[in-house]
Amino acid sequence: MNLIGKTAIVTGGGQGIGAAISLKLAEYGADIAIIDIKKEVASVVEKQINALGRKSFVVIADTSDFKAVHEAVNSILKHFSKIDILVNNAGINRDGVIWKMTEDQWDSVISVNLKGYFNFIQAVSSIFREQKTGKIVNITSINGLRGKFGQANYAAAKAGIVGLTKTVAKELGKYNVNVNAVAPGLIETEMMRNADEVVREKAKEEIVLGRFGQPDDIANLVAFLSSDLSKHITGEIIKVDGGQYI
């Protein structure tokens, strides 16, 4: 895969799966604009990207803030002069069963995990339409396809991303813009590594391959969907879950 000469935005790109995506795209030659709310973690990834010989640019922004997102995209366009790839990844959890879930828990997750994706897609859509090319990859979840006890807000947002992906794929297809989504299962991020062993083993029982996914498993597919190798793929929701959904 060759992403040399491409510029990618990765939201939540300073940590976890987002960091893996940022580094993987850089490995294949892309320059990376990292969107995150934590400067300290974004700065670490920024240095790693620079060590790979690629350019990086950190923007600290709240993805749920429409105005801030448009300002961020404008600053990235000014810095790199072009945007070719958008990876929507930023997300939060505020879990709770529905009868205990507060309005704030609901609103905050929907705002970041769904509205944040809309904000960035809306901001880059005119750029992609004008240049008649672009790649958008949205990170959803298998829990957006099947639901998850205690995660009504998260599952609803991730399900919304599925509908958003398919709709935008239809709207931007005639402009040669590919829009796809990746639906991870359980991925061994720092949070999962620090979970109670009983919880880990119970979760692993769902996975046909008997192991947790790694952030690179997601990053590899994102890189493919960001490349010309996937030029005839759009509107797809691709699970990366070791058979957990089956």
DRENDO-1510 file (C-alpha; in Angstrom, 1 decimal, always signed):
<recs>
REC; n; res; u; v; w
REC; 1; MET; +0.0; +0.0; +0.0 .
REC; 2; ASN; +1.3; +3.4; -0.9 .
REC; 3; LEU; +0.0; +6.6; +0.8 .
REC; 4; ILE; +3.0; +8.8; -0.1 .
REC; 5; GLY; +1.8; +12.3; -0.8 .
REC; 6; LYS; -1.4; +11.9; +1.1 .
REC; 7; THR; -2.6; +13.8; +4.1 .
REC; 8; ALA; -4.8; +12.2; +6.7 .
REC; 9; ILE; -6.8; +13.5; +9.6 .
REC; 10; VAL; -7.2; +11.0; +12.5 .
REC; 11; THR; -9.5; +12.0; +15.3 .
REC; 12; GLY; -8.6; +10.6; +18.7 .
REC; 13; GLY; -5.3; +10.0; +17.0 .
REC; 14; GLY; -3.1; +10.3; +20.0 .
REC; 15; GLN; -4.0; +7.2; +22.0 .
REC; 16; GLY; -5.2; +3.6; +21.7 .
REC; 17; ILE; -6.6; +2.5; +18.4 .
REC; 18; GLY; -6.3; +6.1; +17.1 .
REC; 19; ALA; -2.6; +6.2; +17.8 .
REC; 20; ALA; -2.1; +2.8; +16.0 .
REC; 21; ILE; -4.0; +4.2; +13.0 .
REC; 22; SER; -1.9; +7.4; +12.9 .
REC; 23; LEU; +1.3; +5.5; +12.9 .
REC; 24; LYS; +0.2; +2.9; +10.4 .
REC; 25; LEU; -0.9; +5.5; +7.9 .
REC; 26; ALA; +2.4; +7.3; +8.4 .
REC; 27; GLU; +4.3; +4.0; +7.9 .
REC; 28; TYR; +2.7; +3.8; +4.5 .
REC; 29; GLY; +3.8; +7.4; +3.7 .
REC; 30; ALA; +1.0; +9.7; +4.7 .
REC; 31; ASP; +1.4; +12.9; +6.6 .
REC; 32; ILE; -0.9; +13.0; +9.7 .
REC; 33; ALA; -3.0; +15.6; +11.4 .
REC; 34; ILE; -3.7; +14.3; +14.9 .
REC; 35; ILE; -6.9; +15.5; +16.5 .
REC; 36; ASP; -7.1; +14.9; +20.3 .
REC; 37; ILE; -8.1; +16.6; +23.5 .
REC; 38; LYS; -4.9; +15.5; +25.3 .
REC; 39; LYS; -1.8; +17.3; +24.1 .
REC; 40; GLU; +0.6; +15.1; +26.1 .
REC; 41; VAL; -0.4; +11.9; +24.3 .
REC; 42; ALA; -0.8; +13.5; +20.9 .
REC; 43; SER; +2.8; +14.9; +21.3 .
REC; 44; VAL; +4.2; +11.4; +21.8 .
REC; 45; VAL; +2.6; +10.2; +18.6 .
REC; 46; GLU; +3.6; +13.3; +16.8 .
REC; 47; LYS; +7.3; +12.5; +17.6 .
REC; 48; GLN; +6.9; +8.9; +16.5 .
REC; 49; ILE; +5.4; +10.1; +13.1 .
REC; 50; ASN; +8.3; +12.5; +12.7 .
REC; 51; ALA; +10.8; +9.7; +13.4 .
REC; 52; LEU; +9.2; +7.8; +10.5 .
REC; 53; GLY; +10.1; +10.7; +8.2 .
REC; 54; ARG; +6.6; +11.9; +7.8 .
REC; 55; LYS; +5.1; +15.3; +8.7 .
REC; 56; SER; +2.6; +15.7; +11.6 .
REC; 57; PHE; +0.4; +18.4; +12.9 .
REC; 58; VAL; -1.4; +18.3; +16.3 .
REC; 59; VAL; -4.7; +20.1; +16.8 .
REC; 60; ILE; -6.3; +20.1; +20.2 .
REC; 61; ALA; -10.1; +20.2; +19.7 .
REC; 62; ASP; -13.4; +18.9; +21.0 .
REC; 63; THR; -14.8; +16.9; +18.1 .
REC; 64; SER; -18.4; +17.5; +19.4 .
REC; 65; ASP; -17.9; +21.3; +18.8 .
REC; 66; PHE; -19.1; +22.1; +15.3 .
REC; 67; LYS; -17.3; +25.4; +15.1 .
REC; 68; ALA; -14.1; +24.1; +16.6 .
REC; 69; VAL; -14.0; +21.2; +14.1 .
REC; 70; HIS; -14.4; +23.6; +11.2 .
REC; 71; GLU; -11.6; +25.7; +12.6 .
REC; 72; ALA; -9.4; +22.6; +13.0 .
REC; 73; VAL; -10.0; +21.5; +9.4 .
REC; 74; ASN; -9.2; +25.0; +8.1 .
REC; 75; SER; -6.0; +25.0; +10.1 .
REC; 76; ILE; -5.0; +21.6; +8.7 .
REC; 77; LEU; -5.8; +22.7; +5.2 .
REC; 78; LYS; -3.7; +25.8; +5.7 .
REC; 79; HIS; -0.8; +23.7; +7.2 .
REC; 80; PHE; -0.7; +20.9; +4.7 .
REC; 81; SER; -2.5; +22.6; +1.7 .
REC; 82; LYS; -4.5; +19.4; +1.1 .
REC; 83; ILE; -6.6; +16.8; +2.9 .
REC; 84; ASP; -7.1; +13.3; +1.3 .
REC; 85; ILE; -8.2; +11.0; +4.1 .
REC; 86; LEU; -10.4; +11.4; +7.1 .
REC; 87; VAL; -10.5; +8.7; +9.8 .
REC; 88; ASN; -13.2; +9.3; +12.4 .
REC; 89; ASN; -12.1; +7.4; +15.6 .
REC; 90; ALA; -12.6; +9.7; +18.6 .
REC; 91; GLY; -15.0; +8.3; +21.2 .
REC; 92; ILE; -15.9; +8.0; +24.8 .
REC; 93; ASN; -17.8; +5.6; +27.1 .
REC; 94; ARG; -20.3; +6.5; +29.8 .
REC; 95; ASP; -21.8; +3.2; +30.6 .
REC; 96; GLY; -24.9; +2.4; +32.6 .
REC; 97; VAL; -28.1; +0.4; +32.4 .
REC; 98; ILE; -31.0; +2.4; +30.8 .
REC; 99; TRP; -32.9; +2.9; +34.0 .
REC; 100; LYS; -29.9; +4.5; +35.7 .
REC; 101; MET; -28.4; +6.3; +32.7 .
REC; 102; THR; -28.4; +10.1; +33.1 .
REC; 103; GLU; -29.2; +12.6; +30.5 .
REC; 104; ASP; -25.6; +13.8; +30.6 .
REC; 105; GLN; -24.3; +10.2; +30.0 .
REC; 106; TRP; -26.5; +9.9; +27.0 .
REC; 107; ASP; -25.8; +13.4; +25.6 .
REC; 108; SER; -22.1; +13.3; +26.0 .
REC; 109; VAL; -21.6; +10.0; +24.2 .
REC; 110; ILE; -24.0; +10.9; +21.4 .
REC; 111; SER; -22.2; +14.2; +21.0 .
REC; 112; VAL; -18.7; +12.8; +20.8 .
REC; 113; ASN; -19.3; +9.4; +19.2 .
REC; 114; LEU; -21.9; +10.4; +16.6 .
REC; 115; LYS; -22.1; +14.2; +16.2 .
REC; 116; GLY; -18.3; +14.4; +16.2 .
REC; 117; TYR; -18.2; +12.2; +13.2 .
REC; 118; PHE; -20.9; +14.3; +11.4 .
REC; 119; ASN; -18.9; +17.5; +12.3 .
REC; 120; PHE; -15.7; +16.3; +10.5 .
REC; 121; ILE; -17.5; +14.7; +7.6 .
REC; 122; GLN; -19.5; +17.9; +7.0 .
REC; 123; ALA; -16.3; +19.9; +7.2 .
REC; 124; VAL; -14.3; +17.9; +4.7 .
REC; 125; SER; -17.1; +17.1; +2.3 .
REC; 126; SER; -16.8; +20.3; +0.3 .
REC; 127; ILE; -13.1; +19.8; +0.0 .
REC; 128; PHE; -13.5; +16.3; -1.2 .
REC; 129; ARG; -16.3; +17.2; -3.6 .
REC; 130; GLU; -14.2; +20.0; -5.2 .
REC; 131; GLN; -11.1; +17.9; -5.6 .
REC; 132; LYS; -13.2; +14.9; -6.7 .
REC; 133; THR; -11.4; +12.4; -4.5 .
REC; 134; GLY; -11.2; +11.4; -0.9 .
REC; 135; LYS; -11.4; +8.6; +1.6 .
REC; 136; ILE; -13.5; +8.6; +4.8 .
REC; 137; VAL; -13.2; +5.7; +7.3 .
REC; 138; ASN; -15.4; +5.7; +10.3 .
REC; 139; ILE; -14.7; +3.5; +13.4 .
REC; 140; THR; -17.9; +2.0; +14.6 .
REC; 141; SER; -18.3; -1.2; +16.7 .
REC; 142; ILE; -19.9; -4.6; +16.6 .
REC; 143; ASN; -22.0; -3.3; +19.5 .
REC; 144; GLY; -23.6; -0.9; +17.1 .
REC; 145; LEU; -24.7; -3.9; +15.1 .
REC; 146; ARG; -25.9; -6.1; +18.0 .
REC; 147; GLY; -26.4; -3.9; +21.0 .
REC; 148; LYS; -24.6; -4.3; +24.4 .
REC; 149; PHE; -26.0; -4.5; +27.9 .
REC; 150; GLY; -25.3; -1.3; +29.8 .
REC; 151; GLN; -24.3; +0.6; +26.7 .
REC; 152; ALA; -27.5; +2.0; +25.2 .
REC; 153; ASN; -25.8; +5.4; +24.5 .
REC; 154; TYR; -22.7; +3.8; +23.0 .
REC; 155; ALA; -24.5; +1.2; +20.9 .
REC; 156; ALA; -27.0; +3.9; +19.7 .
REC; 157; ALA; -24.1; +6.2; +18.6 .
REC; 158; LYS; -22.2; +3.4; +16.9 .
REC; 159; ALA; -25.4; +2.2; +15.1 .
REC; 160; GLY; -25.9; +5.8; +14.0 .
REC; 161; ILE; -22.4; +5.7; +12.4 .
REC; 162; VAL; -23.5; +2.8; +10.3 .
REC; 163; GLY; -26.4; +4.8; +8.8 .
REC; 164; LEU; -24.2; +7.9; +8.5 .
REC; 165; THR; -21.6; +5.9; +6.6 .
REC; 166; LYS; -24.0; +4.4; +4.1 .
REC; 167; THR; -25.8; +7.7; +3.5 .
REC; 168; VAL; -22.6; +9.7; +3.0 .
REC; 169; ALA; -21.3; +7.0; +0.7 .
REC; 170; LYS; -24.3; +7.5; -1.5 .
REC; 171; GLU; -24.1; +11.3; -1.4 .
REC; 172; LEU; -20.4; +11.5; -2.2 .
REC; 173; GLY; -19.9; +8.6; -4.5 .
REC; 174; LYS; -20.4; +10.6; -7.7 .
REC; 175; TYR; -17.5; +12.7; -6.5 .
REC; 176; ASN; -15.1; +9.7; -6.3 .
REC; 177; VAL; -15.2; +9.7; -2.5 .
REC; 178; ASN; -15.1; +6.3; -0.8 .
REC; 179; VAL; -16.8; +6.1; +2.6 .
REC; 180; ASN; -16.6; +2.9; +4.7 .
REC; 181; ALA; -16.7; +1.9; +8.4 .
REC; 182; VAL; -14.7; -0.6; +10.5 .
REC; 183; ALA; -16.5; -2.4; +13.3 .
REC; 184; PRO; -14.0; -3.7; +15.9 .
REC; 185; GLY; -14.8; -6.3; +18.5 .
REC; 186; LEU; -12.8; -6.4; +21.7 .
REC; 187; ILE; -9.4; -4.8; +21.1 .
REC; 188; GLU; -6.6; -5.1; +23.7 .
REC; 189; THR; -6.2; -1.4; +24.5 .
REC; 190; GLU; -4.7; -0.2; +27.8 .
REC; 191; MET; -8.2; -0.3; +29.4 .
REC; 192; MET; -8.7; -3.9; +28.5 .
REC; 193; ARG; -5.3; -4.9; +29.6 .
REC; 194; ASN; -6.0; -3.4; +33.0 .
REC; 195; ALA; -9.4; -5.1; +33.4 .
REC; 196; ASP; -10.0; -7.8; +36.0 .
REC; 197; GLU; -8.8; -11.2; +34.8 .
REC; 198; VAL; -12.3; -12.8; +35.3 .
REC; 199; VAL; -13.8; -10.0; +33.1 .
REC; 200; ARG; -11.1; -10.6; +30.5 .
REC; 201; GLU; -11.6; -14.3; +30.3 .
REC; 202; LYS; -15.4; -14.0; +30.1 .
REC; 203; ALA; -15.0; -11.5; +27.2 .
REC; 204; LYS; -12.6; -13.8; +25.4 .
REC; 205; GLU; -15.1; -16.6; +25.5 .
REC; 206; GLU; -17.2; -14.7; +22.9 .
REC; 207; ILE; -14.3; -14.6; +20.4 .
REC; 208; VAL; -14.1; -17.5; +18.0 .
REC; 209; LEU; -10.4; -17.1; +17.5 .
REC; 210; GLY; -9.9; -17.2; +21.3 .
REC; 211; ARG; -7.8; -14.0; +21.5 .
REC; 212; PHE; -8.3; -10.3; +21.7 .
REC; 213; GLY; -7.7; -8.1; +18.7 .
REC; 214; GLN; -4.8; -5.7; +18.6 .
REC; 215; PRO; -4.9; -2.0; +17.7 .
REC; 216; ASP; -2.8; -2.9; +14.6 .
REC; 217; ASP; -5.6; -5.2; +13.4 .
REC; 218; ILE; -7.8; -2.2; +13.0 .
REC; 219; ALA; -5.1; +0.0; +11.7 .
REC; 220; ASN; -4.2; -2.4; +8.9 .
REC; 221; LEU; -7.7; -2.4; +7.6 .
REC; 222; VAL; -8.0; +1.4; +7.9 .
REC; 223; ALA; -4.8; +1.7; +5.9 .
REC; 224; PHE; -6.2; -0.5; +3.2 .
REC; 225; LEU; -9.5; +1.4; +3.0 .
REC; 226; SER; -7.5; +4.7; +2.8 .
REC; 227; SER; -5.5; +3.4; -0.2 .
REC; 228; ASP; -6.2; +3.0; -3.9 .
REC; 229; LEU; -6.4; -0.7; -3.4 .
REC; 230; SER; -9.9; -0.2; -2.1 .
REC; 231; LYS; -11.0; +2.2; -4.8 .
REC; 232; HIS; -14.1; +0.1; -5.7 .
REC; 233; ILE; -15.3; -0.4; -2.1 .
REC; 234; THR; -17.8; +2.0; -0.5 .
REC; 235; GLY; -20.7; +2.0; +1.9 .
REC; 236; GLU; -19.3; -1.1; +3.6 .
REC; 237; ILE; -19.3; -2.0; +7.4 .
REC; 238; ILE; -16.4; -4.4; +7.9 .
REC; 239; LYS; -16.1; -6.3; +11.2 .
REC; 240; VAL; -12.7; -7.0; +12.7 .
REC; 241; ASP; -13.6; -9.1; +15.7 .
REC; 242; GLY; -12.1; -12.5; +15.5 .
REC; 243; GLY; -15.6; -13.9; +15.0 .
REC; 244; GLN; -17.0; -12.3; +18.1 .
REC; 245; TYR; -20.2; -11.2; +16.3 .
REC; 246; ILE; -21.1; -14.6; +14.9 .
</recs>
